[in-house]
Amino acid sequence: MASQRARDLIEQAEDDASFTPPTFDGEYPIVIEDLTNAFGTQVVHEHLSLKVKRGEILGVVGGSGTGKSVLMRSIIGLQTPTAGKIEVLGRDQTDSANRDDEGIRSRWGVLFQGGALFSTLTVAENVEVPLKQFYPEISQELRHEISGYKVVLSGLPAEAASKYPSELSGGMKKRAGLARALALDPELLFLDEPTAGLDPVGAAAFDRLTRELADTLRLTVFLITHDLDTLHAICDRVAVLADKKVIAVGTIPELLATDHPWIQEYFNGPRGRAAEASYAKSEDNPANKSSARPATGPAQQPDDGIGGGTGDGTGNGHGTGAMDKTGPERA
């Protein structure tokens, strides 16, 4: 893990008022009401409403073209809704006065598909991007120490900090993107298809890392995925997008009790049944644990050996949050 020097520097920085924005203590850090998104005559969302509970990992699923990524982009201010209201951490994001407020944008982190790393920067330099953006006054030494800490926190080996994206496997790129998303200790973490393109071992390791980080860092996680194994293993609830809105939100057993044809086909189809059977036998299932999970830090990055596109996105939005709280009990 990080050196004691790194921890001391981070604690020193957090003692500064500029590093301690207010922490949201309400029940729902994300509230969406009557949202409509349209591109010309194509309506993607219509009268969509959703509440995300503080401290939960919410899985977001839906067929292709249902606007899962558009919904995430609307929440973080990259997409202006046609109508409706979005509150994030108590602030109205549809109010133009709040849309560019760095005070609110510094409190969430985003992992886009593929990692969206700057190809000409090392992993450490990628992690330092939000630090330079939101806290330009901090020293280069502190930025370097924090970036090294976040690299290891994401499950990468310390030596990965000096590597360029082209030198990383697909799974390592995703973890590097995650390290950047965690650069400022966010309260909210947005993950867009984090296990896409990973082999089963690498995907399962990323799922476990996400759960451990959510519990340890008191994160609320908005997770877009098609991965049924991920939904079973780490999601507290699942929101289903269909018919231009959120048609159901609940635990997987609660969703299975609904009669919507898409939900039944998705969770009771061959892949859904296989994922459920796999979870029933896995160590992630609380029913299979004879004792409480030991307190461990995030696992080191396995060699998943997956290549992937580099990407050149900025990954805007990285945030600040508190530490050392356990997330909600799994349903």
C-alpha positions as CSV (number, residue, x, y, z in Angstrom):
1,M,0.0,0.0,0.0
2,A,1.0,3.6,0.0
3,S,4.0,4.8,2.1
4,Q,3.5,6.4,5.4
5,R,4.9,9.6,3.8
6,A,2.1,9.6,1.3
7,R,-0.6,9.1,3.9
8,D,0.9,11.9,6.0
9,L,0.9,14.3,3.1
10,I,-2.7,13.4,2.2
11,E,-3.8,13.9,5.8
12,Q,-2.0,17.3,5.8
13,A,-3.8,18.3,2.7
14,E,-7.1,17.3,4.0
15,D,-6.6,19.4,7.1
16,D,-6.6,22.4,4.7
17,A,-10.2,23.8,4.3
18,S,-9.8,23.8,0.6
19,F,-9.6,20.0,0.6
20,T,-12.6,19.4,2.8
21,P,-15.8,20.3,0.9
22,P,-19.0,19.4,2.7
23,T,-20.0,15.8,2.6
24,F,-23.5,15.0,1.6
25,D,-25.5,13.3,4.4
26,G,-29.0,13.0,2.8
27,E,-30.6,9.8,1.9
28,Y,-30.4,10.2,-1.9
29,P,-27.3,11.8,-3.4
30,I,-28.8,11.5,-6.9
31,V,-32.4,12.4,-7.6
32,I,-33.8,12.4,-11.1
33,E,-37.4,13.6,-11.7
34,D,-39.4,13.6,-15.0
35,L,-36.3,13.6,-17.2
36,T,-36.5,13.9,-20.9
37,N,-33.6,13.6,-23.3
38,A,-34.1,14.0,-27.1
39,F,-31.8,14.4,-30.1
40,G,-33.9,16.1,-32.7
41,T,-36.9,14.0,-33.2
42,Q,-35.4,11.0,-31.5
43,V,-36.5,10.8,-27.9
44,V,-34.2,8.7,-25.7
45,H,-35.7,9.3,-22.3
46,E,-39.2,10.5,-21.5
47,H,-40.5,11.3,-18.0
48,L,-37.7,9.2,-16.4
49,S,-37.4,9.3,-12.7
50,L,-34.8,7.6,-10.4
51,K,-33.4,7.9,-6.9
52,V,-30.0,6.5,-5.9
53,K,-29.5,5.7,-2.3
54,R,-26.4,6.9,-0.4
55,G,-23.8,4.2,0.0
56,E,-25.3,1.7,-2.5
57,I,-23.9,0.2,-5.7
58,L,-26.7,0.7,-8.2
59,G,-26.5,-1.4,-11.4
60,V,-28.0,0.2,-14.4
61,V,-29.1,-2.2,-17.2
62,G,-31.1,-1.9,-20.4
63,G,-31.0,-2.9,-24.0
64,S,-28.8,-1.2,-26.6
65,G,-30.1,2.3,-27.4
66,T,-32.0,2.7,-24.1
67,G,-29.7,5.6,-23.2
68,K,-27.7,4.3,-20.2
69,S,-24.6,6.3,-21.0
70,V,-26.8,9.3,-22.0
71,L,-28.4,9.1,-18.5
72,M,-24.9,9.1,-16.8
73,R,-23.8,12.0,-19.0
74,S,-26.9,14.0,-18.0
75,I,-26.2,13.4,-14.3
76,I,-22.6,14.6,-14.5
77,G,-23.4,17.6,-16.7
78,L,-22.0,16.5,-20.0
79,Q,-25.5,16.3,-21.6
80,T,-28.1,19.0,-21.2
81,P,-31.6,17.4,-20.7
82,T,-34.5,18.6,-22.8
83,A,-36.7,18.7,-19.7
84,G,-36.8,17.5,-16.1
85,K,-34.7,18.0,-13.0
86,I,-31.5,16.3,-11.7
87,E,-30.2,16.9,-8.2
88,V,-26.7,15.7,-7.4
89,L,-25.5,16.0,-3.8
90,G,-28.3,18.4,-3.1
91,R,-27.6,20.7,-6.1
92,D,-29.8,21.2,-9.1
93,Q,-27.7,20.2,-12.1
94,T,-30.3,21.4,-14.6
95,D,-29.7,24.9,-13.2
96,S,-27.2,26.5,-15.6
97,A,-25.7,28.4,-12.6
98,N,-24.6,25.0,-11.1
99,R,-23.6,23.2,-14.2
100,D,-20.0,24.4,-14.3
101,D,-19.6,24.6,-10.5
102,E,-16.2,23.0,-9.8
103,G,-17.2,22.7,-6.1
104,I,-19.8,20.0,-7.0
105,R,-17.9,18.5,-9.9
106,S,-14.9,17.8,-7.7
107,R,-17.0,15.4,-5.6
108,W,-17.6,12.7,-8.2
109,G,-15.3,10.5,-10.2
110,V,-15.9,8.9,-13.6
111,L,-14.5,5.8,-15.3
112,F,-15.5,5.9,-18.9
113,Q,-15.5,2.9,-21.2
114,G,-12.0,1.9,-22.1
115,G,-10.4,4.0,-19.4
116,A,-10.2,7.2,-21.5
117,L,-6.6,7.8,-20.6
118,F,-4.3,10.4,-22.2
119,S,-2.0,8.3,-24.4
120,T,0.9,10.7,-24.1
121,L,0.9,10.8,-20.3
122,T,2.1,8.1,-17.9
123,V,-0.4,6.5,-15.5
124,A,0.8,8.7,-12.7
125,E,0.5,11.8,-14.8
126,N,-3.1,10.8,-15.8
127,V,-4.0,10.5,-12.2
128,E,-2.5,13.9,-11.5
129,V,-4.8,15.6,-14.1
130,P,-7.7,16.2,-11.8
131,L,-5.4,17.3,-9.0
132,K,-3.9,20.0,-11.3
133,Q,-7.4,21.0,-12.5
134,F,-9.1,21.3,-9.1
135,Y,-6.2,22.1,-6.8
136,P,-3.5,23.9,-8.8
137,E,-1.9,25.3,-5.7
138,I,-0.7,22.0,-4.3
139,S,3.0,21.1,-4.7
140,Q,4.4,18.7,-7.3
141,E,5.6,16.5,-4.5
142,L,2.2,16.2,-3.0
143,R,0.6,15.4,-6.4
144,H,3.2,12.7,-7.0
145,E,2.7,11.1,-3.6
146,I,-1.1,11.1,-4.0
147,S,-1.0,9.7,-7.5
148,G,1.3,6.9,-6.3
149,Y,-1.2,6.1,-3.5
150,K,-4.1,6.0,-5.9
151,V,-2.3,3.8,-8.4
152,V,-1.8,1.2,-5.7
153,L,-5.3,1.7,-4.2
154,S,-6.7,0.7,-7.6
155,G,-4.9,-2.6,-7.5
156,L,-2.1,-1.8,-9.8
157,P,1.6,-2.5,-8.8
158,A,3.5,0.6,-7.9
159,E,5.8,0.3,-10.9
160,A,2.8,0.8,-13.2
161,A,2.7,4.5,-12.3
162,S,5.6,5.2,-14.8
163,K,4.1,3.2,-17.7
164,Y,2.2,4.7,-20.6
165,P,-1.3,3.4,-21.6
166,S,0.2,1.6,-24.7
167,E,2.2,-0.5,-22.3
168,L,-0.8,-1.7,-20.3
169,S,-3.2,-4.6,-20.7
170,G,-6.9,-3.8,-21.1
171,G,-7.6,-4.6,-17.4
172,M,-4.7,-2.4,-16.3
173,K,-6.0,0.5,-18.3
174,K,-9.3,0.3,-16.6
175,R,-7.6,0.3,-13.2
176,A,-5.5,3.2,-14.2
177,G,-8.7,5.0,-15.2
178,L,-10.2,4.1,-11.9
179,A,-7.2,5.5,-10.0
180,R,-7.7,8.8,-11.8
181,A,-11.4,8.7,-10.9
182,L,-10.5,8.2,-7.3
183,A,-7.8,10.9,-7.3
184,L,-9.8,13.3,-5.0
185,D,-11.6,10.7,-2.9
186,P,-15.1,11.1,-4.5
187,E,-18.4,10.7,-2.8
188,L,-19.9,9.4,-6.1
189,L,-18.3,7.0,-8.5
190,F,-19.7,6.5,-12.0
191,L,-18.6,3.4,-13.9
192,D,-19.5,2.8,-17.5
193,E,-19.2,-0.8,-18.5
194,P,-16.1,-1.4,-16.3
195,T,-15.7,-5.1,-17.0
196,A,-16.4,-5.0,-20.8
197,G,-13.7,-6.7,-22.7
198,L,-12.1,-8.4,-19.7
199,D,-11.8,-12.2,-19.3
200,P,-13.9,-13.8,-16.5
201,V,-11.0,-13.8,-14.0
202,G,-10.1,-10.1,-14.7
203,A,-13.8,-9.1,-14.5
204,A,-14.4,-10.9,-11.2
205,A,-11.3,-9.3,-9.7
206,F,-12.5,-5.8,-10.8
207,D,-15.9,-6.5,-9.3
208,R,-14.3,-7.4,-6.0
209,L,-12.1,-4.3,-6.1
210,T,-15.2,-2.2,-6.7
211,R,-17.0,-3.7,-3.8
212,E,-14.0,-3.2,-1.4
213,L,-13.5,0.4,-2.5
214,A,-17.2,1.2,-2.1
215,D,-17.2,-0.2,1.4
216,T,-13.9,1.4,2.5
217,L,-14.3,4.8,0.9
218,R,-18.0,5.3,1.6
219,L,-18.8,5.5,-2.1
220,T,-22.1,5.7,-3.9
221,V,-21.6,3.8,-7.2
222,F,-23.6,4.3,-10.4
223,L,-22.6,1.3,-12.4
224,I,-23.7,0.8,-16.1
225,T,-23.2,-2.8,-17.1
226,H,-24.4,-5.7,-19.2
227,D,-22.5,-8.2,-17.0
228,L,-24.9,-10.4,-15.2
229,D,-22.2,-11.8,-13.0
230,T,-21.4,-8.2,-11.8
231,L,-25.1,-7.6,-11.0
232,H,-25.3,-10.7,-8.9
233,A,-21.9,-10.3,-7.2
234,I,-21.8,-6.6,-6.1
235,C,-24.9,-4.6,-6.9
236,D,-27.2,-3.8,-4.0
237,R,-30.0,-2.8,-6.4
238,V,-30.6,-2.7,-10.2
239,A,-32.4,-0.1,-12.2
240,V,-33.8,-1.3,-15.5
241,L,-34.1,1.1,-18.5
242,A,-36.8,0.3,-21.1
243,D,-39.6,2.1,-22.9
244,K,-37.7,5.4,-22.5
245,K,-37.8,5.3,-18.7
246,V,-36.8,3.4,-15.6
247,I,-39.4,0.6,-15.5
248,A,-38.2,-1.0,-12.3
249,V,-35.7,-0.6,-9.5
250,G,-34.9,-3.3,-6.8
251,T,-32.9,-6.3,-5.9
252,I,-32.6,-9.1,-8.4
253,P,-35.2,-11.2,-6.6
254,E,-37.6,-8.2,-6.6
255,L,-37.1,-7.7,-10.3
256,L,-37.7,-11.4,-11.0
257,A,-41.1,-11.0,-9.3
258,T,-42.1,-8.4,-12.0
259,D,-43.8,-9.6,-15.2
260,H,-42.2,-7.2,-17.7
261,P,-41.1,-9.3,-20.7
262,W,-37.7,-7.6,-21.1
263,I,-36.8,-8.2,-17.4
264,Q,-37.9,-11.8,-17.5
265,E,-36.0,-12.4,-20.7
266,Y,-32.8,-10.7,-19.4
267,F,-32.7,-12.4,-16.0
268,N,-34.3,-15.7,-16.8
269,G,-32.7,-16.3,-20.2
270,P,-29.8,-18.8,-20.5
271,R,-27.1,-16.4,-19.5
272,G,-29.2,-15.0,-16.6
273,R,-29.8,-18.5,-15.2
274,A,-26.1,-19.3,-15.6
275,A,-25.0,-16.2,-13.8
276,E,-27.5,-16.9,-11.0
277,A,-26.2,-20.5,-10.6
278,S,-22.6,-19.3,-10.6
279,Y,-23.3,-16.7,-7.9
280,A,-25.2,-19.3,-5.8
281,K,-21.9,-21.3,-5.6
282,S,-19.5,-18.4,-5.4
283,E,-17.6,-17.0,-2.4
284,D,-19.2,-13.6,-3.0
285,N,-22.6,-15.1,-1.9
286,P,-23.0,-14.4,1.8
287,A,-24.8,-17.7,2.1
288,N,-21.5,-19.5,1.3
289,K,-19.4,-17.7,3.9
290,S,-18.9,-19.5,7.2
291,S,-17.3,-16.5,8.7
292,A,-17.1,-12.7,8.1
293,R,-15.0,-11.5,5.2
294,P,-11.5,-10.7,6.5
295,A,-10.5,-7.0,6.4
296,T,-8.2,-6.8,3.4
297,G,-7.1,-4.0,1.0
298,P,-7.8,-4.0,-2.7
299,A,-6.2,-7.0,-4.4
300,Q,-3.3,-6.5,-6.8
301,Q,-4.0,-6.4,-10.5
302,P,-4.1,-9.9,-12.0
303,D,-2.4,-10.4,-15.4
304,D,-5.6,-10.5,-17.4
305,G,-3.6,-10.1,-20.7
306,I,-6.3,-8.2,-22.4
307,G,-5.4,-5.5,-24.9
308,G,-7.6,-2.5,-25.6
309,G,-8.0,0.9,-27.2
310,T,-6.0,3.7,-25.5
311,G,-8.5,6.6,-25.8
312,D,-7.8,10.2,-25.2
313,G,-10.7,11.4,-23.1
314,T,-10.2,13.6,-20.1
315,G,-12.4,11.8,-17.6
316,N,-13.8,15.0,-16.1
317,G,-15.3,14.9,-12.7
318,H,-13.3,13.6,-9.8
319,G,-14.3,14.1,-6.2
320,T,-13.8,14.3,-2.5
321,G,-15.3,12.1,0.1
322,A,-14.9,10.6,3.6
323,M,-13.3,7.3,4.6
324,D,-13.9,4.2,6.7
325,K,-17.6,3.4,6.4
326,T,-19.1,0.1,5.5
327,G,-21.6,0.2,2.6
328,P,-25.2,-1.1,2.9
329,E,-25.9,-4.7,3.5
330,R,-26.5,-6.8,0.4
331,A,-30.1,-7.6,-0.2
